[in-house]
Amino acid sequence: MNNATNDNSQFDFIGIGDTLIDAFIKLSVGHTQETAKGAELCIPYGAKIPFDNVTVIPGVGNTANACVSASRLGLKSALITFLGDDADGQKCIDHLKADGVDTRFITKEAGLPTNYHYVLWFGDDRTILIKHTAFKSELPDIGVPKWFYLSSLGSHTKDLHFKIAEYKKAHPEMKLAFQPGTFQLHLKNELADLYKVSDVVCMNKEEAEELLDTYTNDMKVLLDKLEAMGPHTVIITDGHQGSYMKYENTYFNMPIYPDIAPPYERTGAGDAFFSTFISYLAKGYDAPYAIKRAPINSASVVIKVGAQEGLLTEEKIEDYLKQAPSSYELKILE
């Protein structure tokens, strides 16, 4: 193993996923309506719609958010991602470096644009207009970090997932965390080997129901089916009902942390939750300890604009935990 690989092996947390720029367009014109598929944002068609303001945030995305979260929690983190060789790509790199994320594994490809998403922000929630650029995607020499974190990648990266599964098999001492994105959830059978070698998998209830083709309010059923795909620990989040975990053949429920302030914008709450959970595992704590801290970072993120501004340090998370009401406790489900 060469010196570079030895150096890479010192990482606590290496993530891989698409990185982008988010433009948050604040709307006050329009309304939402409930449909059979859930709430829909409605704005006048064919009209000129005024907006309140726009906030542009570079260097975001499920995994980029997770790497920033890990860095703020004191871990040595790095990001594998693919950007255009353009000004937007450099803005993403500069932003990540400023937050302590190692960027040595980031590649820039000439002639292609860095991902740029438009976030229609209405009330305290958002609808995101997305487009993933089809960059060339390879797995670099990462050595053997403590944790490898995989989340949303575009539909052109299917073969990369197979390489990640093989890398994990070849390096079983490396822990693998998997937070599937939309494209990955659609590849259930093709990614069977990836689920089998994952140490922890996390998703929300709607995603779990779709993946497992099982629609139920019995969280034990969903956790059992997800665990049967191979992961050692499985977590399913369910909005205001909190999160549910199966760990060492025991079922747990962790409530959400009481609102630190009224929610402002909800982008990144799930990323904050799972990355915090994994970061505490990387620090050497067990799953019950970690899941008590994860909702606190989510509660902080939703009171800021974007997925990263509200991410906390370990010291701040512990301060909030000390202030938690007695109802904020991990429960074992019988």
N, C-alpha and C positions, 0 to 999 in steps of 0.2 A: 504494500500500500504506500503511495507516495505522500510527500509532505502535505500537499493540498488536501488530499483525502483525510489525512490525520487531523488537519485543521477543521475540515468540514464536520468531522465526527464529534467535535466539541459543541455542536449546536444542540440546544434543548428542544427546539421547535422549528421544523421546516415545513412550510405550507406550499401547496401548488394549486393554482386556480386562475381564472381570468381576472385581469385588473382593468380598471376603466376610470373614466371621469364621469361624475354625476352632476347634472345641471338640475337643481331643484327649482321648479317654476311654481311659485306660490299663487294659487288661484283663490279668488273669493266669489267668482261667478260660476254658477252651476248648482247641481244638487246630486244627491245619491238616491237610488231607489233599489228596493229589494227585488230580486228575481229568484227563480228556482235554483240558479247557480250561485247565488249570493249577491252582495251589493254591487251595483254598477254606478260608475261616475257618468253623469249626463251633463253635457254642455251644448249650447246651441250649435247646430250644424250649419255650415256655410256662412258663419258670422265671424266678425273680428272680435276676439275674446281678450279683454284687458287682463293683465296679470299684475300682481302686487309687486313682486321682485323676483330676482333669480340669484341663487347661491351656487357657485361652481366649486366642486370639491374633487381634487385629483387623487389618484392612488387608492381607490376603493374597490370593492368587490368582496364576496364572501371570504375568500382566503386572505386577501390583503387586510381586511378588517381583523381577521383572526391573528395575523402576524403582528399587527400593531397592538392588539390586546395583550398578546403574550409578552411583547417588549415592555409595555407599561407595567406588567406584573413582574418584571425583573428577570425574564428569561432571555437567553441569547437566541433570537429568532431570525429566520431568513425566508425569503419568498422566491419561489420559482414561478415565473410568469412570462408572458410573451406580449410585447408591445410594438407599435409602429416606431420606425426611426424618424420621429417627428417631434415637434415642440410639445404636444400633449403627452407623448411618452416620457420625455425628459421631466415634465412637471410631475408625473407620477413617481418617477425615481427620486427626484429631489424631496418630494413629500414624505416618502417612505423612509429615506435616510434621516430626515429631520426627526422622525419618531423612533429612531434606533433600530430599524429593520435592515438587516444586511441584504444588499442588492446584487451580490456577485453572481447569482443564478438567473438574473433577468436578462433576456435577450431582446434585441430590437431588430425588426425586419424592415428593410427599405421598401418603399413603394406601397405599403399598407398602412391604413390609419389606425391609431390607437382607439380602442373601444370608447365610445362616447354615448352615454345614456341620458334620456330626458325623463325627469321625475315630475309627474303632475301631482303637486302637493295640494290637497284639499282637506280642510279640517285637520285632524291629527293623523291622517293616513295618506297613502300615496298609490298611484298607478305608474308603473315604470315602462317606458318605451325602450326596448332593448334590441341590440344587434351585435352579434359576436363576429369579429373579424377572424377569418380562417388562417391564423398564423401557423407556420411550421412549429410543431411541438415535440420536443424531445425531453427525455429525463436525463438531467446532467449527473455528473459524479457527485453525489451528496454525502458519501461516506455512510456512517451509521448514526444519525441523530437519535436522541431519546424518543422523540415523537415526530411522525410524519402526518401532516394534516391535509386531507383531500376534500375539496368542495367544488363548487360550480365550475364546469368547463364547457366549452361549446361542442356542438354536434360533430365537428371535424376531428375530435380528439379520442375517438373510441379506442384506437390501437394503443394510445398512451395509457389508458386504464389497464390494459392487459400487461403492459410493461411494469406498471406499478405493482400489480399483484405478484408478478414474478420476482420483482425486487424484494418485496416483503418476504416471500418464501425463502429467498436466498439469504435474508438477514432477519431471522426470527426475533433477534434481540431488539430490533427497532419496533416500537409500537405504532400502530396505524389507527388514526381517527378518520372517520368518513361521515361527512355531512352532505348527502346527495343534493345536487341541484336538479332543475327541471329535466334537462336532457338525461342525466344519469338515472333519474327515477324511471324513465321510459325504457331503460335497458336492463330491467330486472334480471332476466335469464342470462343475458350476455355478460353481466357483471357478477355472476354467481361466485366465481373464484375470488373476486375482490371482497365480497361480503364474508366469505369463509375465512379470509386471513385478517379481517379487521378486528381490532381489539375493542373499539367503541364505535357505535353507529348512533347518530341522533337525527331526528326529523320531527316535524309537527304531525298532529293527528291526521289531518287531511292527507298529507303525503303518505303516511303509513297505511291509511285505508286504501289509497290508490295503488300503492306498491304491492300490498298484500291481497288486494281484491277482497277485502273484508271490511264491512261497514257496521260498526258496533260501538257502543259506549262502554263496553267492558274492556278497560285498558289492559287487563291481564291477558286477554286473548290476543290483542295486538302485540304486546311485549313478547309473549311466547312465540308467536309466528315470526316476529322479527329476529328473535334470538335463534330460532331454528335455521335461519339462513347462515349462521356461523359466528356472529360477533360474540365476544365474551361478555360485554356489557352493552345494554341497549337503553336508549332514552327517547321518550316521546313527549313533546310539549303540547299543551292543550289550552292556550290562551289564559283566561282568568282562572282556569282550574289548576294551573301550575304545570309541573313536569312530573312524569312518571318514569321510573327506572327499574330495570331488573338487573340485579347485581348479586353474584354468588347465590343464586337460586332464591333470592328474596325480592319482594316487590316493595317499592317505595313511592311515596308521593311527597313532592316538595311544593309548597304554595308559592305564589308570586310574592315578591317583596312589596310592601305597601308603597304607594306612589310617593316618591321623594318630592315631586311637584307634579302638577297636571301634565299628562303626556302632551308633547309638542309635535313630534313627528316620529313614526315608528320604524324607520329604516334601520336595519342592523341589530334589532333586539335579539333575534335568534343567533346571529354570529357572535354577539357579546356573550350570550349564555353558554354556547358550546365551547368557544375558545377559552373562556374562563374555567370551565370544568376541566378541560384538557390541560390547561396551564397548571392548575393545582395538582393534577396527577403527575405532571412533569416535575413538579417541586417535591414529589415524594409522598403526597397525602393520598388517602384512599378515597373511593368514590363517594361515600356518604359525607365526608368532610367537604369534598369539592362541590357537590351539588347544593350545599347550603350557601355557598358564595356566588354561584353562577347567576341566580336571579337578581342579585344586587347590581351587577354590571348592566344587565338588561334594563333595569329600572332607571339607571343613570343615563343610558344611551338615548332613551325615548324622550328625554326632556331637553335634548339638543337637536340641532339640524345635522342630519347625516349620521353615518354609522360609527364614527370614530371620536368625535369631539368629546362625548360623554364617557369614554372608556376610563376606568379608574386604576389607580395603583393598588397594590396589596394593602398598604396601610389604610387607604381610604375605605376599601371594602371591609376591612376589619372594624373600622370605626362605625360604619353603617350597621354591621352585624351586632355590635354592642347596643345599638339604639333600637334594634328590632323588637316588636311586641312579642309577647309570649306565644301568640298564635303562629308565629313564623318558626315552625319546627318541622323537621323531617319525620314523616309518619310511615310506619310499616303497614302495608295492606295485608289484611288476613285473607 
